[in-house]
Amino acid sequence: MRFIGYIDAKTDAKGRIFLPAAFRKVLQAHEEERLVLRRDVFQKCLMLYPASVWDKQVDAITERTNMFDPVGRQNLRRFVADAESIVLDGSGRLLIPRRYLEFSGIESDVRFIGMDNTIEIWNRQAADALLEDTDSLAASLEMMFKSPTHASPKGEEPLQQA
């Protein structure tokens, strides 16, 4: 399951927003009805997980958490407690709870960004600022593929420019 691209939208006064049709089609193709919404751990945006992806994330954290490690248990607790199960209404809308809108700075203008197997939901102006810095992307990708610490899959050569 892959979500790509970005789509701009607007919330209504109650915090409801239409999930873009392109992303709904991906979910339907994979028979995903339930979604999970949580704050991102790195950025001031929201993460929308298909239920199967969410379950794998929680399983991965749980597998690495010793039930007798209070710090690990607290991290798992904080990760799971800050999530909310979401079901799209008959019109394809989801309701973003007020606490998430406040955290992400979303008032009206929203940008959905396909991020591999999840969907990010951003304040549109914050997303603009993040995505316009193409120079740092080029430099980071160049370093990633030149660096010997980032091995290519299956021993393949790093990507070369044409």
ZAMAR-153958 format. One record per residue: residue number from 0; residue in one letter; x, y, z of N, C-alpha, C in turn. Coordinates in Angstrom, 1 decimal, always signed. Each point is the difference from the previous one (the first is absolute). Example, Ala and Ser with C-alpha at 12.3 -4.5 7.8 and 13.67 -1.06 7.14 Angstrom:
<recs>
REC,num,residuo,nc1,nc2,nc3,cac1,cac2,cac3,cc1,cc2,cc3
REC,0,A,+13.2,-5.7,+7.8,-0.9,+1.2,+0.0,+0.9,+1.2,+0.0
REC,1,S,-0.4,+1.1,-0.7,+0.9,+1.1,+0.0,-0.8,+1.1,+0.8
</recs>
This chain:
<recs>
REC,num,residuo,nc1,nc2,nc3,cac1,cac2,cac3,cc1,cc2,cc3
REC,0,M,+0.8,-1.2,+0.0,-0.8,+1.2,+0.0,+0.9,+1.2,+0.0
REC,1,R,-0.2,+0.9,-1.0,+0.8,+1.2,-0.1,-0.9,+1.2,-0.3
REC,2,F,+0.2,+1.1,+0.8,-0.6,+1.2,-0.2,+1.1,+1.0,-0.5
REC,3,I,-0.3,+0.7,-1.1,+1.0,+0.9,-0.6,-0.7,+1.4,-0.3
REC,4,G,+0.8,+1.0,-0.1,-0.5,+1.3,-0.4,-0.6,+0.8,+1.2
REC,5,Y,-0.5,+1.2,-0.3,-0.7,+0.7,+1.0,-1.2,+0.7,-0.6
REC,6,I,-1.0,+0.2,+0.9,-1.3,+0.5,-0.4,-0.4,+1.1,+1.0
REC,7,D,-0.4,+1.2,-0.4,-0.4,+1.0,+0.9,-1.5,-0.1,+0.2
REC,8,A,-0.5,+0.3,+1.2,-1.4,+0.0,+0.4,-0.3,+1.0,+1.1
REC,9,K,-1.2,+0.0,+0.4,-0.5,+0.9,+1.0,-0.8,-0.7,+1.0
REC,10,T,+0.2,+0.3,+1.3,-0.9,-0.5,+1.0,-1.3,+0.8,+0.1
REC,11,D,-1.0,-0.5,+0.6,-1.2,+0.8,+0.2,+0.1,+0.5,+1.5
REC,12,A,-1.0,+0.7,+0.4,+0.0,+0.6,+1.4,+0.1,-1.1,+1.1
REC,13,K,-0.5,-1.2,-0.3,+0.0,-1.0,+1.0,+1.3,-0.9,+0.0
REC,14,G,+0.9,+0.3,-1.0,+1.3,-0.7,-0.1,-0.1,-1.2,-0.9
REC,15,R,-1.1,-0.1,-0.8,-0.2,-1.1,-0.9,+0.7,+0.3,-1.3
REC,16,I,+0.5,-1.0,-0.6,+0.7,+0.2,-1.3,-0.1,-1.2,-0.9
REC,17,F,-0.2,+0.2,-1.3,+0.0,-1.1,-0.9,+1.3,-0.6,-0.2
REC,18,L,+0.1,-1.3,+0.2,+1.3,-0.7,-0.4,+0.0,+0.0,-1.5
REC,19,P,+1.1,+0.4,-0.6,+0.1,+0.1,-1.4,-0.3,-1.3,-0.7
REC,20,A,-0.7,+0.1,-1.1,-0.5,-1.2,-0.8,+1.1,-0.9,-0.4
REC,21,A,+1.2,+0.6,-0.3,+1.1,-0.9,-0.4,+0.5,-0.8,+1.1
REC,22,F,+0.0,+0.5,+1.2,+0.4,-0.8,+1.2,-1.1,-1.0,+0.4
REC,23,R,-1.2,+0.4,-0.2,-1.1,-0.9,+0.3,+0.0,-1.2,-0.9
REC,24,K,+0.4,+0.2,-1.3,+0.1,-1.1,-0.9,+1.1,-1.0,+0.4
REC,25,V,+1.1,+0.5,+0.5,+1.0,-0.9,+0.5,-0.5,-0.9,+1.1
REC,26,L,-0.7,+0.7,+1.0,-0.5,-0.7,+1.1,-1.0,-1.1,-0.4
REC,27,Q,-0.9,+0.4,-0.9,-1.0,-1.0,-0.5,+0.6,-1.1,-0.7
REC,28,A,+1.1,+0.2,-0.8,+0.7,-1.1,-0.7,+0.6,-1.0,+0.9
REC,29,H,+0.3,+0.5,+1.2,+0.6,-0.9,+1.1,-1.0,-0.4,+1.0
REC,30,E,-1.3,+0.3,-0.2,-1.1,-0.3,+0.9,+0.2,+0.5,+1.4
REC,31,E,+0.5,+1.2,+0.1,+0.2,+0.6,+1.3,-1.1,+1.0,+0.3
REC,32,E,-0.7,-0.3,+1.1,-1.1,+0.9,+0.3,+0.3,+0.8,+1.3
REC,33,R,+0.7,-0.6,+0.9,+0.3,+0.7,+1.2,+1.4,+0.7,-0.1
REC,34,L,+0.1,+1.2,+0.6,+1.2,+0.8,+0.0,+0.3,+0.3,+1.4
REC,35,V,+1.3,+0.4,+0.2,+0.4,+0.5,+1.3,+0.7,+1.3,-0.2
REC,36,L,-0.3,+1.0,+0.8,+0.5,+1.3,+0.0,+0.8,+0.3,+1.2
REC,37,R,+1.2,+0.6,-0.1,+0.8,+0.4,+1.1,+0.9,+1.1,-0.4
REC,38,R,+0.6,+0.7,+1.0,+0.9,+1.0,-0.3,+1.3,-0.6,-0.4
REC,39,D,+0.7,+0.6,-0.9,+1.3,-0.5,-0.4,+1.0,+0.2,+1.1
REC,40,V,+1.0,-0.8,+0.1,+1.0,+0.1,+1.1,+1.1,+0.9,-0.3
REC,41,F,+0.2,+0.4,-1.3,+1.1,+0.9,-0.4,-0.5,+1.4,-0.4
REC,42,Q,-1.1,+0.1,-0.7,-0.5,+1.3,-0.6,-1.3,+0.4,+0.6
REC,43,K,-0.4,+1.2,-0.2,-1.3,+0.5,+0.4,-1.0,-0.3,-1.1
REC,44,C,-0.2,-1.3,-0.2,-1.0,-0.4,-1.0,-0.7,-1.3,+0.6
REC,45,L,-1.0,-0.4,-0.7,-0.8,-1.2,+0.5,+0.3,-1.2,-1.0
REC,46,M,+0.0,-1.1,+0.6,+0.2,-1.3,-0.8,-1.3,-0.8,+0.0
REC,47,L,-0.3,-0.3,-1.2,-1.2,-0.9,-0.2,+0.5,-1.3,-0.5
REC,48,Y,-0.3,-1.0,+0.8,+0.5,-1.4,-0.3,-1.2,-0.9,-0.4
REC,49,P,+0.1,-0.7,-1.1,-0.9,-1.1,-0.2,+0.1,-1.0,+1.2
REC,50,A,-1.0,-0.6,+0.4,+0.0,-0.9,+1.2,+1.1,-1.0,-0.1
REC,51,S,+0.2,-0.6,-1.1,+1.0,-1.1,-0.1,+1.4,+0.5,+0.2
REC,52,V,+0.3,+1.3,-0.5,+1.3,+0.6,+0.2,+0.1,+0.4,+1.5
REC,53,W,-1.0,+0.5,+0.6,+0.1,+0.4,+1.4,+0.3,-1.3,+0.8
REC,54,D,-0.7,-1.0,-0.2,+0.2,-1.3,+0.7,+1.4,-0.4,-0.1
REC,55,K,+0.6,+0.1,-1.2,+1.4,-0.4,-0.1,+0.9,+0.9,+0.8
REC,56,Q,-0.3,+1.3,+0.0,+0.9,+0.9,+0.7,-0.1,-0.3,+1.5
REC,57,V,-1.2,-0.2,+0.5,-0.1,-0.3,+1.5,+0.6,-1.4,+0.3
REC,58,D,-0.1,-0.9,-0.9,+0.7,-1.3,+0.2,+1.5,+0.1,+0.1
REC,59,A,+0.5,+0.9,-0.9,+1.5,+0.2,-0.1,+0.5,+0.6,+1.3
REC,60,I,-0.8,+1.0,+0.5,+0.4,+0.6,+1.3,-0.1,-0.9,+1.2
REC,61,T,-1.1,-0.8,+0.0,-0.3,-1.0,+1.0,+1.1,-1.0,+0.1
REC,62,E,+0.4,-0.5,-1.2,+1.1,-1.0,-0.1,+1.3,+0.5,+0.6
REC,63,R,+0.3,+1.3,-0.1,+1.2,+0.6,+0.5,-0.1,+0.5,+1.4
REC,64,T,-1.2,-0.2,+0.6,-0.2,+0.5,+1.4,+0.0,-1.1,+1.0
REC,65,N,+0.8,+0.1,+0.9,+0.0,-1.0,+1.1,-1.1,+0.4,+1.0
REC,66,M,-0.9,-0.9,+0.3,-1.1,+0.4,+0.9,+0.5,+0.4,+1.4
REC,67,F,+1.2,-0.2,+0.3,+0.6,+0.4,+1.4,+0.9,+1.2,-0.1
REC,68,D,+0.0,+0.6,-1.2,+0.8,+1.2,-0.2,-1.0,+1.2,+0.1
REC,69,P,+0.0,+0.8,+1.1,-0.9,+1.1,+0.1,+0.1,+1.1,-1.0
REC,70,V,+1.1,+0.2,-0.5,+0.2,+1.1,-1.1,-0.6,-0.5,-1.3
REC,71,G,+0.3,-1.3,-0.4,-0.6,-0.6,-1.2,-1.5,+0.0,+0.1
REC,72,R,-0.5,-0.5,+1.2,-1.5,+0.0,+0.1,-0.6,+1.4,-0.1
REC,73,Q,+0.7,+1.0,+0.6,-0.6,+1.3,-0.1,+0.0,+0.5,-1.4
REC,74,N,+1.0,-0.3,-0.8,+0.1,+0.4,-1.4,-1.2,-0.7,-0.8
REC,75,L,-0.2,-1.3,+0.3,-1.1,-0.7,-0.7,-1.3,+0.7,+0.4
REC,76,R,-0.2,+0.2,+1.3,-1.2,+0.6,+0.5,-0.3,+1.3,-0.7
REC,77,R,+1.1,+0.9,-0.1,-0.2,+1.3,-0.5,-0.3,-0.1,-1.5
REC,78,F,+0.6,-0.9,-0.7,-0.2,-0.2,-1.5,-1.5,-0.4,-0.2
REC,79,V,-0.4,-1.0,+0.7,-1.4,-0.6,-0.2,-1.1,+0.9,+0.5
REC,80,A,+0.3,+0.7,+1.2,-1.1,+0.8,+0.6,-0.3,+1.2,-0.8
REC,81,D,+1.0,+0.5,-0.8,-0.3,+1.2,-0.8,-0.5,-0.3,-1.3
REC,82,A,-0.7,-1.1,-0.2,-0.5,-0.4,-1.3,-1.6,-0.1,+0.1
REC,83,E,-0.6,+0.1,-1.1,-1.4,-0.1,+0.0,-0.5,-0.7,-1.3
REC,84,S,-0.9,-1.0,+0.2,-0.6,-0.7,-1.1,-0.9,+0.9,-0.7
REC,85,I,+0.1,+0.0,-1.4,-0.8,+0.8,-0.9,-0.7,-0.8,-1.0
REC,86,V,-1.3,+0.3,-0.2,-0.7,-0.6,-1.1,-0.6,+1.1,-0.9
REC,87,L,+0.2,-0.1,-1.3,-0.5,+1.0,-0.9,-1.6,-0.1,+0.0
REC,88,D,-0.6,+1.2,+0.0,-1.5,+0.0,-0.1,-0.4,-0.4,-1.5
REC,89,G,-1.2,-0.1,-0.3,-0.5,-0.4,-1.3,+0.4,+0.9,-1.1
REC,90,S,+0.4,+1.2,+0.3,+0.5,+1.0,-1.0,+1.5,-0.1,-0.2
REC,91,G,+0.7,-0.8,+0.8,+1.4,-0.1,-0.1,+0.8,+1.1,+0.8
REC,92,R,-0.8,+0.5,+1.1,+0.7,+1.0,+0.8,+0.4,-0.7,+1.3
REC,93,L,+1.0,+0.7,+0.6,+0.5,-0.4,+1.4,-0.1,+1.2,+0.9
REC,94,L,-0.2,-0.3,+1.2,-0.1,+1.1,+1.0,+1.4,+0.0,+0.7
REC,95,I,+0.6,+1.2,+0.0,+1.3,+0.2,+0.7,-0.3,+0.6,+1.3
REC,96,P,+0.3,-0.7,+1.1,-0.3,+0.5,+1.3,+0.7,+1.3,+0.3
REC,97,R,-0.6,+0.9,+0.8,+0.5,+1.3,+0.2,+1.5,+0.0,+0.5
REC,98,R,+0.3,-0.9,+0.9,+1.4,-0.1,+0.5,+1.1,-0.2,-1.1
REC,99,Y,-0.4,-0.7,-1.0,+0.9,-0.3,-1.1,+0.1,+1.3,-0.9
REC,100,L,-1.1,+0.6,-0.2,+0.0,+1.3,-0.8,+0.9,+1.0,+0.7
REC,101,E,-0.1,+0.1,+1.3,+0.8,+1.0,+0.7,+1.5,-0.4,+0.0
REC,102,F,+0.3,-1.3,+0.2,+1.4,-0.4,-0.1,+0.6,+0.3,-1.3
REC,103,S,-0.7,-0.2,-1.1,+0.6,+0.1,-1.3,-0.2,+1.4,-0.6
REC,104,G,-0.7,+0.9,+0.7,-0.2,+1.3,-0.5,-1.0,+0.1,-1.2
REC,105,I,-0.8,-1.0,-0.2,-0.9,+0.0,-1.1,-1.3,+0.8,+0.4
REC,106,E,-0.3,+1.0,-0.8,-1.2,+0.8,+0.2,-1.0,-0.3,-1.1
REC,107,S,+0.4,+0.1,-1.2,-0.8,-0.2,-1.2,+0.7,-0.7,-1.1
REC,108,D,+1.1,+0.6,-0.4,+0.8,-0.5,-1.2,+0.8,-1.2,+0.4
REC,109,V,-0.1,-1.1,-0.7,+0.6,-1.3,+0.4,+0.8,-0.5,-1.2
REC,110,R,+1.1,-0.7,+0.2,+0.6,-0.7,-1.1,+0.2,-1.5,+0.5
REC,111,F,-0.6,-0.9,-0.8,+0.3,-1.4,+0.2,+1.2,-0.4,-0.8
REC,112,I,+0.9,-0.7,+0.6,+1.2,-0.4,-0.7,+0.1,-1.5,+0.1
REC,113,G,+0.1,-0.7,-1.2,+0.2,-1.5,+0.0,+1.4,-0.2,+0.5
REC,114,M,+0.1,-0.9,+1.0,+1.3,-0.2,+0.6,+0.2,-1.6,+0.1
REC,115,D,+0.2,-0.6,-1.2,+0.2,-1.4,+0.0,-1.3,-0.7,+0.3
REC,116,N,-0.1,-0.7,+1.2,-1.2,-0.7,+0.4,-0.8,+0.8,+1.0
REC,117,T,+0.3,+1.2,+0.2,-0.8,+0.9,+0.9,-0.3,+1.3,-0.8
REC,118,I,-0.9,+0.8,+0.6,-0.4,+1.3,-0.5,+0.3,+1.0,+1.1
REC,119,E,+0.7,+1.1,-0.4,+0.3,+1.1,+0.9,-1.1,+1.0,-0.2
REC,120,I,-0.4,+0.7,+1.0,-1.0,+1.1,-0.1,+0.7,+1.2,+0.6
REC,121,W,+0.2,+1.1,-0.8,+0.8,+1.1,+0.4,-0.9,+1.3,+0.0
REC,122,N,+0.4,+1.0,+0.7,-0.4,+1.4,-0.2,+0.7,+0.3,-1.3
REC,123,R,-0.8,+0.5,-1.0,+0.5,+0.2,-1.3,+1.2,+0.9,-0.1
REC,124,Q,+0.0,+1.1,+0.8,+1.2,+0.9,-0.1,+1.3,-0.7,+0.6
REC,125,A,-0.2,-0.8,+1.0,+1.2,-0.7,+0.5,+0.5,-1.0,-1.0
REC,126,A,-0.9,-0.7,-0.7,+0.4,-0.9,-1.0,+0.7,+0.7,-1.2
REC,127,D,-0.5,+1.2,-0.3,+0.6,+0.7,-1.1,+1.5,+0.3,+0.4
REC,128,A,+0.2,+0.5,+1.2,+1.4,+0.3,+0.5,+0.9,-1.3,-0.1
REC,129,L,-0.6,-1.1,+0.4,+0.8,-1.2,+0.1,+0.4,-0.5,-1.4
REC,130,L,-1.0,+0.1,-0.9,+0.2,-0.6,-1.4,+0.8,+0.9,-0.9
REC,131,E,+0.1,+1.3,+0.3,+0.6,+0.9,-1.0,+1.5,-0.1,+0.0
REC,132,D,+0.6,-0.6,+1.0,+1.5,-0.1,+0.2,+0.5,-1.2,-0.8
REC,133,T,+0.0,+0.2,-1.3,+0.5,-1.1,-0.9,+1.5,-0.2,+0.0
REC,134,D,+0.8,+1.1,+0.3,+1.4,-0.1,+0.0,+0.5,-1.0,+1.1
REC,135,S,-0.6,+0.1,+1.2,+0.4,-0.9,+1.1,-0.4,-1.5,-0.3
REC,136,L,-1.1,-0.2,-0.8,-0.4,-1.3,-0.4,+1.1,-0.6,-0.9
REC,137,A,+0.4,+0.8,-1.0,+1.0,-0.5,-0.9,+1.3,-0.4,+0.7
REC,138,A,+0.4,+0.9,+0.9,+1.3,-0.2,+0.7,-0.1,-1.3,+0.9
REC,139,S,-1.2,-0.1,+0.7,-0.2,-1.2,+0.8,+0.0,-1.3,-0.7
REC,140,L,-0.7,+0.0,-1.2,+0.0,-1.2,-0.8,+1.4,-0.3,-0.6
REC,141,E,+0.7,+1.0,-0.4,+1.3,-0.2,-0.5,+0.9,-0.6,+1.1
REC,142,M,-0.1,+0.5,+1.2,+0.8,-0.6,+1.1,-0.4,-1.4,+0.3
REC,143,M,-1.3,-0.3,+0.0,-0.5,-1.3,+0.3,+0.5,-1.0,-0.9
REC,144,F,+0.1,+0.3,-1.3,+0.4,-1.0,-1.0,+1.5,+0.0,-0.3
REC,145,K,+0.7,+0.9,+0.6,+1.5,+0.0,-0.1,+0.6,-0.6,+1.2
REC,146,S,-0.7,+0.0,+1.1,+0.5,-0.4,+1.3,+0.1,-1.6,+0.0
REC,147,P,+1.2,-0.5,+0.5,+0.1,-1.4,+0.1,-0.8,-0.6,+1.1
REC,148,T,-0.5,+0.8,+1.0,-0.8,-0.5,+1.1,-1.4,-0.3,-0.4
REC,149,H,-0.4,+0.5,-1.2,-1.4,-0.2,-0.5,+0.2,-1.0,-1.1
REC,150,A,+0.0,-1.3,+0.3,+0.2,-1.1,-1.0,-1.3,+0.0,-0.9
REC,151,S,+0.2,-0.3,-1.2,-1.1,-0.2,-0.9,-0.6,-1.4,+0.2
REC,152,P,-1.3,-0.1,-0.3,-0.6,-1.3,+0.1,+0.6,-1.1,-0.9
REC,153,K,+0.2,-1.2,+0.6,+0.5,-1.1,-0.7,+1.3,+0.2,-0.7
REC,154,G,+0.8,+0.8,+0.6,+1.4,+0.3,-0.6,+0.0,+0.7,-1.3
REC,155,E,-1.1,+0.7,-0.3,+0.0,+0.7,-1.3,+0.8,+1.3,+0.2
REC,156,E,+0.5,+0.5,-1.2,+0.7,+1.3,+0.0,-0.9,+1.1,+0.4
REC,157,P,+0.5,+1.1,+0.7,-0.9,+1.1,+0.2,-0.4,+0.7,-1.3
REC,158,L,-1.1,+0.7,+0.1,-0.6,+0.7,-1.2,+1.0,+1.0,-0.5
REC,159,Q,+0.2,+0.1,-1.3,+0.9,+0.9,-0.6,-0.7,+1.0,-0.8
REC,160,Q,+0.4,+1.2,-0.1,-0.7,+1.0,-0.8,+0.4,-0.3,-1.5
REC,161,A,-1.0,+0.2,-0.9,+0.2,-0.2,-1.4,+0.9,+1.0,-0.6
</recs>
